[in-house]
Amino acid sequence: MIPATAISTLKGLLDRHDRFVLLSHVNPDGDSIGSSLALYNYLHDPGREVTVITPNDLPAFLKWLPGAEDIIVGKYKPEEAASRIAAAEVFFFLDFNEPGRLKKLESTVNGNRDAYRVLIDHHPSPVIEAGLVISDTSVSSTAELLYSVLKSLDATSILRSPVAVNLYAGIMTDTGCFRYNASHSATWEAVADLMRAGIDINDIYSRIYDNYSEHRMRLMGFALDKKMVILPEKHTGYIWLTREELERYGYVPGDTEGFVNLPLSVENIRFSALFLELGDKIKISFRSKGTFAVNRFSSAYFNGGGHHNAAGGECTMTMEETLKKFESLLEDYAHEI
């Protein structure tokens, strides 16, 4: 339930202001893009200037979503992004709560001290300072949280197809097609509401999950065959890919989406990780089943954080050193995994 005071504040902002910038985190995923575009389609009006800005490009399998053609990618259009940010009267931070996830856009956003800030997110321990914070870690996704916000603002808004399609895409992708973080009845009630808008859920699934490139599928095959390590006595599995291997398969952002979950399909594996050599760091994703809190593990050792069963982190050591550190840590957590 969204507090009535929050809805009242939002209504006031929408009535008083005309220039809105909706900000997504770096390496945007389905929840981030779905939430941003759902709000974009809700706010879009001839009398308003509404802009979605991402630090870098979104995955190709999300570019069909309604409104995606209007997204400004900061990496490709830095001057236009900076101009829209400087002119904004209201910022919406969607699906992230740490300013560092804006990367190079962070300083630009900080330069506009006059804009009102609204945070809508489902990750724990928000850091972003905002005039209005709508944060709930119990929901499946930011898209589900935004669904509740929009329904409270205007119950008919979620029945508009562009809004409903994007909200459903966000919920579906962040729950891994409802395999995790979807145990609350409220999630399914939200989905039922969105389906009443007449969206084609089979088409949405196909456009996202049956729309990968050939090189992405071959990279997955290579990762499973050559780069997946299973440690049965630790109930742990992980996949690691070097810069050279990613380049060999023509890697683009989004190609390894879901790879971290693959080891969890192995019998008795309850903790999985994905290590990618990107830039000058090792980017890490963690997933778990059950009670093992990967967000605490990531925060303690890999400068990261996230949810109880899904988190991310990074390491500045070499891949070999990072993997050695990871495996050595498993000794201390064997009783928890």
N, C-alpha and C positions, 0 to 999 in steps of 0.2 A: 504494500500500500504506500503510495507516494503521499507525503505530508501535504495537507491543504495549503500550508504556508508556501511550500515550494512551487506549487501550481499557480498560486496567486502571484508570486514573484515572476514566474515565467510569463504569465499573461501580461503583466505590466511591461516587461522587457519587449515583448512582441508588439505591444501597442505603441510604445514610445520610440522604438528604434527601427531603422531601415536597412542598415548595413551589417550583415552577419557573416562571420568566417567560422567554418566548421573544420576543426583540425584533427587529423589522423596521425597515428604514430608511424615511425619508420618501419619499413617492411610491412605494410598494412596487410591484414588478413581479412577473412570473410566477415568477421564480426565488426571490425573497424570500418571497413568499406560499407557493409550493409547498414550499419547504424548511421554513418555519415550521410549516405545517400537517402535513407529513409527520412531523416530530418531535413535534408535538402529539398526533397520532394514535398514534404509537409509545409515548409516555409516558403517555397518558391511562389512568387507572386509578382505581377508587373510593377508593383510599388515598392518592392524590396530588391536589394542587391545581396544575394546569397551565394557564397563561394565555399566549395570544398577544396582544401589544400592538403596534400600529402608530401612528406619530405622527399620520398623517392617513389618510383613507379609501383603500380599495383600489379599483381599477377594477371597474366593474360586471361585466365579462366574466370575472372571477375569483371572484365571490361565490357561485358554485355549488360550488366545490371543497369536499370533505368536511372539515367543521370550521370553515368560514369564518363560519358564523352565530355562532360563539362568540368571534370576535375582538373585542377591546376597542380602539376607536379613540380615541386620546388626545385628539384634537381635540374629539370629541363627548362623551366621558366622562372628563374629566380627573381627577375625584376618585376614581373607581373605579380608573383606571389607576395613580394615585399610591398608592392603598391596596395594590394587588397588588404594585407595585414595592417598597414599603417592607417588605412581609412576605416577599419572596422570599428563599429560601436559596441559589438558583442562578440566575444569568442566562446565557442563551444569546444571543450576538450572531450573527445569521445573515445572510450575504450583504452585509455591510458591515464595514469595519474602521477607520472614522474616527468618533469619538464625536459629532462635529458633525452627522452624518446622522440623529441622533435628534431634532434640533431642540429643542423645548421639553422633551422628556422627558429630555434629557441631565442637567440639574441634578437631576432627581428620582432618576435612576439613581445619580448620584454621591453622593446623600445616603445610600444604603444601602451602607456600606463593609464590611458583614459578609458580604454575599452572594459566593459563589464565582463567578468569571467564566469562561465558556467561549466562545471565538471559533471559528466554523466559517465559512470564507470562501475565495474563490478570487481575490480582488483583490490586486495587489501592494502591498508596503510597508505592512503593518499598523501602525496607531498605537494602537489600543485595547490597554490593559494588561489581560491576562487570565492567570489561573492556568494555563489550558490553551489553547493555540493550535493549531488544526488548520487549516493554511493551505497551499494548493497552487494555484499560478497555471497549472499545466499542464492542469487539468481544465476541462471545458466550462462548468461551472456549479457553484454551491454545492450544488444538488440532487444532482449526480453525486457530489460529495465526501461529502455526507451519506449517500447510498446506500452508499458504501464503509464509512462509520462504522457505520451500522445493521447492515449485513451482518456486520461484524466483531463487533458486540455480540451479535447473534442472527440467524443466517442465515435463519430462517423469517419474520422481521419484515417483510421487504420483500414477502412474498407476501400480506400483508394488504392487501386492496383499497384502503382509505382511504390507507394509506401509499404504495402503489404509484402510485395515481392522482396524488397530489400530487408525488411525485418525478418522474414522467414529465412532468407539466405544467411543472415547473421546468426540466427539461432541454430540453424542446421549445421553450419560449419563449425561453430564453437563447441558444439556438443558431439562432434564426430558422428553426425547423422543420428543423434540421440542415443549414443552408446555410453556417454558419461555426462555428468552434471545435468542430467535431465530426470532426476528422481522425484522432483516436486510436481504435484498435479497442476500447479499454476503454469508451468512451462507448456504442458499439453493443452491447457485451456487457452493460452495465448495462441498456440498453433491452430487450434480449432477456430478461433476468432478470425485469424488471418485467412484460413481456408474459406471462410464465409465470404471473403472478398472476391472469391472466384479464381484465385491463383492456381496455377497448374504445378503442383509440388513435384510431379514426376519430371516435368520439363526443367524445373529449377535444378533438381538433382543432376539430370543429364548434362545440362549446360556447364555445371561446375565440376562434376566428377567424371564425366565421359568426354572431356574436352581437353585432355592433356596432350602435349606434343609427343612425338615418337621418341625424341631424345630423353624426355623425362621418364618414359616407361623403361627405356634401356638403362638409364641410370639407376632406376629402382632395382632392375634385375641384377645389375652389377653389385649394388649395395647389399642385396640379400645373399648373393652367391659368394662374394669375395670379402665383404667388409663388415659383416655382422658377426659379432662376438657374443657367444652365449656362455654364461657362467652359472651353470645349474645349481651349484652348491650355495651361490649367493642370491639365487632367484633373480638374477640380473642379466640383461642383454643390452648391447649397444652397437651402434653403427658409426663408423668414422670415415670421413671423406676428405681427401687433401685438395688443395687448390688445383693441382695438376689434373686430378681425377674429375673434378667438377668441370674444368675447362674442356677436358676430353669429350665430355658429353654435352657440351654447349649449354652449360648451366645458366639459367636466368632466375631472378628471384621468384619464389613460389614453386620451383621444381621439386624441392625436397619436402613440400607440405605433406604432413602425415607420415613421413619416414620414421619419426621417433616412436610412433605407435606400433610399428611392425614387429619388434621383438616381443611385445606383449601378447602376440598371438601364439607364441611358443608355450607349451605346457609348463606350468609352475613358474613362469617368469612374471614377476610383480613390479619390477623397476626397470625402466629403460631410459636410454639416453642417445642423443644424436650429436655428434661432434663435426662441425664444418670449419674448414680453414678458409676464412673470408677476410680479405684485407690483411691487417697485421695482428689479428686476433683469432682465437678459436671460439666460434659461436656455439653455444650449447643449449639443447632443449632437454627437459626431463619430463617423464611421465611415470605415474605409479598407479597401482591398484590397491584399494584398501586404505590402511591407516598410515602408511609411510608418507610423511610430509615433505614433498620434494621442494616446496618453496623455502622451508627452513634449511634444508640441505644446500640448496643453491645459494641462498643468502650467506650462509656461514663460510662457504669455500670457493664460490665462483662469482662473487659480486653480482648476484642476481636476485630473483624473487618471482612471485607469481601466486598461483593458487596451490591449495593443498596437494592436488594430484597432477598439476600441470604448471611447470615453471620454466624459466630460462636463465641463462647466465653467460659468462664469457671468461676467457683466460688469455693472458698475454704470453704464456710459455709456449714452447713448441708443441706440436701435436703429440709427439712421443712423450714429452714431459707431462702434458695434460692427462693423457690416458694413464700414465703411471700413477699420477696423483689420484685420479678417480678410482682406480682399482685398489690402491692402498687404503683409501677411505672406506671402502666397502667392508673391510675387516671390522671397523668400529660400529657398523650399522647392520651387521648380519642378523642380529637378534630382532631388528625392527622390520626388516624387509619381508 
